[in-house]
Amino acid sequence: MERILDLIYEAAGQQDLWPAVLTAIADLTGSEGGVLFGQSVTAEQVYFDFNGRLNQQCSQVYQERHMQNAWSEAMEDKPIGQVVLSDEVVPLRELEKSVFYDEVLRPQGIGHNAMIALAAKDDFRVAFNICRSRRRGEFDAAGRKHIEMLAPHLRRSVTLGFRLTGYHALRRAAFDVLDQLADGVVVMGPKAHVVFANQTACSLEAEGTLKLKPAMATWSAPHSKRLANLVRSTLAGGAGGTMSVPAVDGTRLLTIVVVGLRSEEVAMLGGAFIRNAACAAFVIDPSQRGTASSQQLTDAYGLTRAEARVAVAASSGGTTSEAAVMLGLSANTVKTHLRRVFAKTDTRGQAELAALLATIGVVRSPGEVS
């Protein structure tokens, strides 16, 4: 029992341990195996499925055709955490008349089940099942007692696992958001060493414009010296500052803004495992900054696809007539769409619209490459 409890709580952080948990509980109770899954019956979708020694092909048949069955229907009104023995809610002789029994249970020789709803929200439920063969018969008092003792621990582990999964997702999201920025982001520690650089900054390093190891610098010695002084002053409590540096190929001028980080920003970065953050540099590269995509405008302001296309075309700096030619529309149609765009985005004219789209363009659309 102690070994099983250890496994249950370890599975909260290592989900690949759940099959071992299920197998151990099956052995403890003289059962064939077990399954832990999260599903929505309404959506007919199983979101995760951990199998402990049960037939995987039968599990697939369950997911394809038998999510609605006598056992699942009997569990719909049962409280979270309550152990329910299948023979108490569906007699075996009745179960044997079902196609569910013929296609999912009979091939495995299963006739009895101990079931627990471990978590539920709206139509989503996490279900735990330990299955016994017809030959071994119903769960005895000892088997039921073991499962009742384990039930609260299973619930805690599943709940903790959801929180950890959400936490890891948030960590990934923090990195993803930084990587979607069209501007370079470089976070430095108290000794000016680089502790994080996003995708845009790394691409500038790859082309030779920036250097990121061990400290941030540029390809130009004079500009590197100025940047180092700016970082040093910021780390000493200064207000930060701005400088420019030409790209290594001389095609464009980049702007570097260095800022100190407040305690709440340091804590937020620490939550994303960016440790020892003290200041940050934002590298604005005009070649990376684009305008907002049509999809971003549709999502943000409820523009139709046609309105979004007109908004992007009109923000490029051309005239209404030029936008009409570009899109293959009449000038009057473009003007009609623009009036709706100005109303929906609360902008007054093409200049304000262009500024708005440039601001949104700081974040790349999903799938956009640098």
N, C-alpha and C positions, 0 to 999 in steps of 0.2 A: 504493500500500500504506500509506503514512504517513497519508494522508487517511482511509482506511478504519479504521485503528487509532484515530485520533482520534474518529471517529464511534462506534466500538464502545464506548469508555470514556465518551463523553458520553451514550450511551444508557442507561448504568447509572442515571443520575440523571434522564434525560428519556426515558421509555419510548416516547414518540411518535416518536423517532428510529430505532427498530428497522426500520421499513419501508425507510428510506433505507439503513441498514446492509445489509439483505438485497439490495436492488437493486444496491448498489455491488459486493457480492461476486459477484452474478450476472453483472454486466458484466465483472468481472475474469476470471471463469472461462468466459465465453462461454455463459452459461446463461439460461434464460427468466426465472427469478425464484426467490424463496425464501420460507420460512415459519419462524417461531419460535413454538412453542406449549408450554403446560404442560397436561398431561392426566392423568387417571386412566382407564385402560381398564376396570378393574373397575367403577368408578362410571359409566362411559360419560359422562364430563364433561370438556370442554375449559375450563380456567379462564382462560386468556388465549391470544390468537392474534394475532400480528403478521404481516401479509402484505406481501411485497415483490413486487408486480407479477404475482402469480398470480391466477387467476380466483376471485373471492370466492364466486360461486354454487357452484362445485365444492368449495370449502372447506366450505361449509355442508352439502353432500351428504356429504362425508367425516365431519363431526361427527355427522350424523344416522344414517348407516348403515354407515360403513366404518372406524371406529376400530380394529377388528380387521382387519388385512389382511396380505398377505405381507411387506411391508416392516416393519411394526411388530412382527410376530412374529419376524422375523430379528434385530431389534435388542434383543430382551428379554434376551439373555445377553451383550451386548457391553459392554465396560468403558466407564465414563464418560470422555469426551474422545477416544475412538478414532474416527477417520474411517473410515466404512464406505461403500464404493461399492455401489450396489444390484445391479449386474451381477455382483458377486462372491458375493452371497448368494441372489439370485433371478434366474435367467436371464430375459431379456426375453420369450422365447417362452413361458415358463411364466406370467409375469405377465399376458400378453395373454389368457390363458384365464379370468381372474378378472372378476367383476362390478365389483370395485374399479377395475380398469383401465378397463372400459367406461364407468363412471359418473363417475370422478374424473380419470383421467389422459388417456384418449383425447380428450375434448372440448378439452383444452388442448394436445394434441400432445406430451405429456410421456412419455418412455420411460426416463429415467435419473435417478438421484438420488444425491447425496452426503449422508450422514446422520451426525449426531453427537448422542449423548446428553450434554447439558451438565450435568445435575444429576438426581439421583434420590433419593427417600426413600420407602420402602415401595412403594406402587403409583403414586406420583406421579413423573412424569418430565418434564423439560424437553427438548424435541427441536428440533434445528436441521436444516433440509433446504434444499439448493440443487438445483433441478431443471433438467435439460437436455431438449431436445426429441429425439424420435427422429431427426429430420433431422440434427441436429448430432452425434449419436452419443454414445458413452461418454466419460467424463472422461479426458483424456490425463494424462500424467505431470506436466505443468506445472500443470494445473488441480488435481490432487490435492495437489501440493506447496503451492500457495497456500492451500488449505483447511487443510492440516495446520499451516501456519505460523500461521494465524489461530485455530485451535481453542483453544489455551490462553488467548488473550485473550478469546475469546467466553465461555469458562467463568468467567474472573475477573469479567468485566462482569456476567454473569447473577448470580453469587454476591453481588457488591457491590450489585447492584440489589435482591436480596431483602433484604439488610441495611438498605439505605436505606428500602425500602418498610416494613419492620418498624419502623424508627426513626420514620418519619413517622406510622405507625399508633399507636405509643406516645405520640408528642406529642399526637395527636388525642385519644387515650384520656385523657391527663392533663387536658386541658381538659374532656373529656366528664364525667369523674368529678367535677370541681369544679362543673360546671354541674348535675349531678344532685343536689347537696346541697341540702336544703331550707333550710339556713342560708345566710345571705349570707357570702361570703368576699371580703375586700378586701386585696390585697397592696400594701404601700407601700415606696418606696425610701428611701434614707438621708436624703433631705430632706423626707420625709413625702408626696411626690407619689404618686398612685395609679398603679401599673404593671399591675394586673390587678383586675378585678371579675367575679365569676361572675354567672350569670343571675339568681339571687335578689337579689343586691345591686343589679343594674341595674333590676330591677322595683321595688325600694324607691326608687331614684332617680326612676324614671318617675312614681311616685305622689307624690313630693315629700317623703318622709320623710328620705331621705339625699341628700347632694350628693357627687359623686365627682370633680369637676374644679375645680382641679388637685389639691386635697387633699381628704381625706374630712372631711365635716362633716354636720350635721343641719339640719333646718328651723328649729330653735330656737337662737337666739344663745347663751344660757347653756349649753345642752348641747353646742353646738359648741366653746365655749371649754374646757369640761371634757374633751371628747374630744381636742382639740388638745394639752392639757397631758399627757394620758395617753399619747398617741403620742410626744410629745417626750421624756417620761421614759423610755419603753421604748427609743427609739432611742439614748438616752444610756447604756444599759446596765441600766436598771431592770427589775424583774420583770414589768412589765405590770400590768394590772388590769381591773376590770369596772365598768361603769356601765349605767344604764338610760336610755331615752329614749322618750317617748310617740310613737305614730304621728302623722302630720300631721293625720289626721282624728279623733284622740282615741279611737279604738275599742280600742286595745290598747297594751300596754307592751312594748317591745323591749329585749333585753339585748345589750350590746356588750362583747365580751371582746377585749382587745388583748394580743398576745404578741410577744415577740422571736423571731427565727428563728435556729436554729443553722446552722453552716456546712454540714452535710450536707443540711439542708432547703433552704438557698439553692442548693446545687449541684443538687438534684433539680428545683427550680423552674427553674433555668437550663437544665437539659436539656429542659424543656418550653417554652423560649424566653420565660420570664417573667424578664426581666433585672433586675439591681440590687435584688433583694428584700432588705428589711432587717427588716420587721415585718409582722404581719398582724392584721386585725380580723375577728372572727367575729360576725355579727349574727343573733341567735336571735329569730325571729319566730314567735310561737305560732300564727299563722294559716297559716303555711307548713308547720309540722311536723304530719304526720299520723301514722297508725299504719302498720305494715307491711302490704303487700298480701298477698292470699292466695297469689299466685304467688311472692313472696319467701319466704314461710314454707314453701311446698312445696319450693322449691329448696334452702333452707338446712337444713331439719330433716326432710325426707322425709315431711311431713304429707300425708295424702290431701286431696283437694279439700274433702270434707265436714269434715274436722278443721280445715283452715285457715279455712273459713268460720265455724265455731264459735269458733275462737281469736280472730278479729277481732271477732266480735260480743260475746264474753265480756269482751274487754279494754276495751270502751267504758264500763265502769263500772256497767252494769246487773246485775240478778240473773240467775240461771240461768233462771228462769221467763220473764223478759223476753227473754232471748236466744232461748229456745225459740219464743216468739210471733213474734219478728222473723224467724226462719228457717223457721217453719212446721213445727217438729219437736216431738216430745214432750220434756218435761223430762228424762226418763230417758235418752233418746237423746243430748241435749246433755251430760248428766253423763258418759255413757260416752265420748263423743268428748273431753271435757275431760280425763278421766283419761289418755287416750292422749297428748293434747297435752302435759300436764304431764310425762309420762315422756319424751317425745321431745325436749322443749325444756329439760329439767332445771330446771323451775320448780316452786315450791311455792305454788300458789294463784293466784287471779286477779290479785292486786296485783303479784306478781312477773312474771306473764305480760304484764300491761299495760306494766310498765316495760321489759321486753325489746322489745315491739313498738314502743314509742315510740322506743327507741334505733335500731332498724332503720329506723324511719320518717324518720330524718334524711336518708336517701338516697331520692330519689323512684324509683318504678318507671319503667322505660322507657316513654316515651310520655305520662307524667303531666305535666300542665301546671301552672304556678304560678297 
